[in-house]
Structures are given as C-alpha cells and as structure tokens.
Amino acid sequence: MFRSDGKRGAVAHLVGQLATIQEIWGSIPSPGQVMQAQWLRNPNLRSAGSFLWWVRVRSMPPTSWLDRGLKV
C-alpha cells in the first residue's frame, strides 16, 4: 500500500525509483522481494522546499519492516 499524504506525484516517482533506493541503502530488499512498501511524509522536517520521506518496506522473508529516510 502506498500513501502519498497529498503528494501522489512525488510518491509515484519515488516508487518508480525503488531500485535506485535499494542501491543507496543496500539493506532494502530487491523489488522482487518487496511484499509491501509505504511512503510516509514527515511534515516536521523540510529544507529548501524538500520533504523528508520515509520508505517502509516489508520483504518476504523475513516479514519485518525496514524504515529508511529519503529527502526529495
């Protein structure tokens, strides 16, 4: 499930960049292993118009969440 918090375009773009994000954070599962992913915007952190987004990825196995920050 993907939640955009009103930034659907940005989230869609980020979802499309999942492979690139995996390269940045090697601990994120490959797209073939992703069961669920959520993009959560943190409204408390902004810099020069950029928001800090959190990607929450659950892989199988193991069925655990990985949270990573991403500035867009």
Beta strands, then each sheet from edge to edge (+ up, - down):
strand 1: 34-47
strand 2: 50-59
strand 3: 65-71
sheet 1: 1+ 2- 3+
end
